[in-house]
Amino acid sequence: MNRLEGKVALVTGASRGIGAAIVARFLAEGARVMATDVLPAPPDRDGDRADFATLDVTDAAQWAAAVAATEQRFGRLDCLVNNAGIIRFSRFDDLDEAMMRQIIDVNLIGTMLGCHAAIPALERAGGGSIINMSSADGISGANSLTAYCASKFGVRGFTKALALELGPRRIRVNSIHPGGILTEMANPTNIPRHLYDRGYWIYPAQRSGDPADVAAAAAYLASDDAAYCIGTELSVDGGLNAGHYYMTMPGAPRNPTA
């Protein structure tokens, strides 16, 4: 632990789910954290090392204010975690233009605006780390998630291009690709865990993941242990994108409901 001692991070979408887990893990690792969200602030974890700012990631002015508040509060910015995102489960036919634009604006444009706002602060700190939250659905497609997949494929490509530009400026840019993580956003109908996990029998892990699993990956990429990771795609998906099973052949999992 304490791999992030002395570092300052700004985390978006931090009031619940993966974002809240990232804040908790970063604090446990010794970092100081500016948690941000459009949702209300979560309970205060550490008044000396954590603060909260309201941030709509689609608003460039709010981004500038959040970065400035971070530097004012903690004196520097070493790590940006672009975690904020939205998801809509729907047939493509049923998505209207407003829904499509909202998903792209929050997931992709919000990430781009965050990077744009944070780069000068990261350079003032002598370099640092940007972690962009893509998805397992940013590596392969998924039904009911057409616009979401488009946004997360975009984050994936943007991360690689930006990594090339910022690497020589001592800023590492990497992406995390969660899949099957049990959060309020991914489980809007609040299906109990033991029932929710039944939907993941086709994953090698045979279960859904926890926000803490993604937080551990983010802590690694933010730390000096990942000093040679630039443009890396780190999958935290229980093996979803490892390949596919031939269900009638040896080595395939058994359907627990069969």
Summary of the structure (lengths in Angstrom):
residues: 258
radius of gyration: 18.2
end to end distance: 43.3
largest distance: 60.0
contacts: 867
relative contact order: 0.14
helix: 43%
strand: 15%
